Amino acid sequence: MLDWILILFVFALGACIGSFLNVVVWRLPRNQSLVSPPSHCPKCNTPLAWYDNVPIFGWIFLRGRCRYCHESISIRYPLVELFTALLLVFYYLMFFIFQVGPCPPGAPAVNELGFVTPYHLDIAVDWPIYALYMFMVVSLLAASLIDAELFIIPISIPWLMAAVGIVVHALIDHPSGAGALNLSPPAAALAAGGGVGLLLSLIGWALGWIPTSFAAGEPALEVDRDLIEQQIKEAQAKGEPPPQLPPEYTPAQIRMEMRHEMLFLLPPLLCAFVWTYLTLRPGPLQHWWQSLVTPHWISGLLGAVMGALIGGLCVWLTRILGTLAFGRVAMGLGDVHLMLGVGAIVGAGASAVTFFIAPFFGILFALYALITRSRRELPYGPYLSAAAAFILLAYCPIAEYLRPGLQVLASLLQGRGLGG
């Protein structure tokens, strides 16, 4: 009975969150306030009554039309509300009923027979991590809907994810807790150095010491250029000022712009290396650092920082190397920010695995497009989001499968492998 009550509560909460996501998806990329004006009909601008705003059922009662101007209301609104509600219920069932989800760091995830060990999750303990993960899922849903429609990811969404992930992990992480990101002193040193280096790069960029890549705007994707050209024709037909086409770059110019981004990455990489090297050497600094990161809130906070750095770095290196190789922008910076936010919530290992399995979701969509003969192009953000949502359930067995190889690699890096 308690489970049924909680499921109904989670469903209702998810529907309400989905209603707010509809507002975010429409207003955020258009630089409109999320709270003012109140909900209104997009056709006649008449404010909606509270009973018209009831998630899912409001659209059904209105039969998909505005009460005042009788214009049709897109079915996307109730579908987003329903999908969000079902997502929250699905993860509730997987985490708390079927016991599939995050596992404590370092704990074995597979038993002697090769099956995933079902962890007993205490609801009183695991509601915070469930809430954090659902915050990530709904944030990714909003970012994906915006990206699929406009081919942009508002930077405020992933940076809010990163801030929330760092704060929450600092507050709730414990080495034996499911989903915790607590780091050992060497890994914490890597995260701290990288985080300080990132702050230095941001300061240098704000002061103009590090130039902005593509200061006049990135070269447009083919789908963007076709859309802008169509908008130009429509504006000219109406006698309105046409939008500007993004600047065109030669492959050599595009490769040159990547050098600015490589310069931005240098401080985080150098600071991470230097701080790790200094704190690994035996001496007072090593003892001071080990005592400093002993509190769980510090190691949890740095674990979230490490996740953000690794998540963003995976995409950014791919963007830089792919662009240098092909002379055209390989991935958008929005994807870098998106994975930075994901990494701060799920951690370094899970964010790296997310990046590597995202192409498989792209293949699934390509097969769907081939079967349906659809030519609708999607950006990479929705694939990263789908992979991140999947990894919440699959990372534990994947990490256990990869653990032996990673342990050998760690021994080699520490100079203890191959009899050394």
Buried (B, 14 or more C-beta within 10 A) or exposed (E): EEEEEBBEEBBBBBBBBBBBBBBBBBEBBEEEEEEEEEBEBEBEEEEBEEEBBBBBEBBEEBEBBBBBEEEEBEEBBBBBBBBBBBBBBBBBBBBBEEEBBBBBBEBEBBEEEEEBBEBEBEEEEBBBBBEBBBBBBBBBBBBBBBBBEBBBBBBEBBBBBBBBBBBBBBEBBBBEBBBBBBBBBBBBBBBBBBBBBBEBBBEBBEEEEBBEBBEEEBBBBEBBBEBBBEBBEEEEEEEEEBEEBBEEBEEEEBBEBBEBBBBBBBBBBBBBBBBBEBBBEEEEEBEEBBEBBEEBBBBBBBBBBBBBBBBBBBBBBBBBEBBBEEBEBBBBBBBBBBBBBBBBBBBBBBBBBBBEBBBEBBEEBEEEBEEEEEEEEBBBBBBBBBBBBBBBBBBBBBBBEEBEEEEEEEEEEEEEEEEE
